[in-house]
Amino acid sequence: MDNHQSKLAEELADRKHLFCASPQTLLCTINSMILESLIPYHPGDARPVPGVSTYQMIDQAAELSYTWVRYFANVCFTGQW
């Protein structure tokens, strides 16, 4: 993603939590804003997320490490890249 803040703002705007504008569309966005159309944002519970992503990252790192160890062991024993 080239600009995660823009992507987040666009997603929150699509969900009607805020108005999103670029410098080129700012005046039009301000003129057409209907504040009553906004939906309050209620943050979710992010506590379960680190546990899931941590386990996934550990599994992926372990698999990658195992793959590289096998590859380099093969190179060492056979001399073939």
C-alpha positions as CSV (number, residue, x, y, z in Angstrom):
1,M,0.0,0.0,0.0
2,D,1.5,3.3,-1.0
3,N,-0.3,5.4,1.6
4,H,-2.1,3.6,4.4
5,Q,-3.5,6.8,5.9
6,S,-5.3,7.6,2.7
7,K,-6.6,4.1,2.4
8,L,-7.9,4.2,6.0
9,A,-9.6,7.5,5.5
10,E,-11.2,6.3,2.3
11,E,-12.5,3.2,4.0
12,L,-13.9,5.2,7.0
13,A,-15.5,7.6,4.6
14,D,-17.1,4.7,2.7
15,R,-18.5,3.5,6.0
16,K,-19.9,7.0,6.7
17,H,-17.7,7.7,9.7
18,L,-16.0,10.8,8.2
19,F,-15.7,12.9,5.1
20,C,-12.5,12.4,3.1
21,A,-11.1,14.9,0.7
22,S,-7.9,15.6,-1.3
23,P,-6.6,19.1,-1.8
24,Q,-8.3,19.1,-5.2
25,T,-11.8,18.0,-3.8
26,L,-11.7,19.9,-0.5
27,L,-13.9,22.8,-1.4
28,C,-16.5,20.6,-3.0
29,T,-16.5,18.2,-0.1
30,I,-17.0,21.0,2.4
31,N,-19.8,22.5,0.4
32,S,-21.6,19.2,0.1
33,M,-21.1,17.9,3.7
34,I,-24.2,16.8,5.6
35,L,-23.0,16.3,9.1
36,E,-26.2,14.5,10.1
37,S,-25.3,11.7,7.6
38,L,-22.2,10.6,9.6
39,I,-22.4,7.5,11.7
40,P,-20.5,7.5,15.0
41,Y,-17.3,5.3,15.0
42,H,-17.1,2.8,17.8
43,P,-13.7,1.1,17.9
44,G,-13.6,-2.6,18.2
45,D,-11.7,-4.8,20.6
46,A,-8.2,-5.2,19.2
47,R,-6.9,-7.5,22.0
48,P,-7.5,-10.7,20.1
49,V,-5.7,-9.5,17.0
50,P,-2.1,-9.5,18.2
51,G,-2.4,-13.1,19.4
52,V,-3.7,-14.3,16.0
53,S,-1.2,-12.4,14.0
54,T,1.7,-13.3,16.3
55,Y,1.0,-17.0,15.9
56,Q,0.6,-16.6,12.1
57,M,3.9,-14.7,11.9
58,I,5.7,-17.3,14.0
59,D,4.3,-20.1,11.8
60,Q,5.4,-18.3,8.6
61,A,8.8,-17.5,10.0
62,A,9.3,-21.1,11.1
63,E,8.3,-22.4,7.7
64,L,10.5,-19.9,5.9
65,S,13.5,-20.7,8.2
66,Y,13.0,-24.4,7.6
67,T,12.9,-23.9,3.8
68,W,16.1,-21.8,3.9
69,V,17.9,-24.2,6.1
70,R,17.0,-27.1,3.7
71,Y,18.1,-25.0,0.8
72,F,21.5,-24.0,2.3
73,A,22.1,-27.5,3.5
74,N,21.6,-28.8,0.0
75,V,23.9,-26.1,-1.4
76,C,26.6,-27.0,1.2
77,F,26.4,-30.7,0.5
78,T,26.0,-30.6,-3.3
79,G,27.7,-27.4,-4.1
80,Q,24.8,-26.5,-6.4
81,W,22.8,-23.3,-6.1
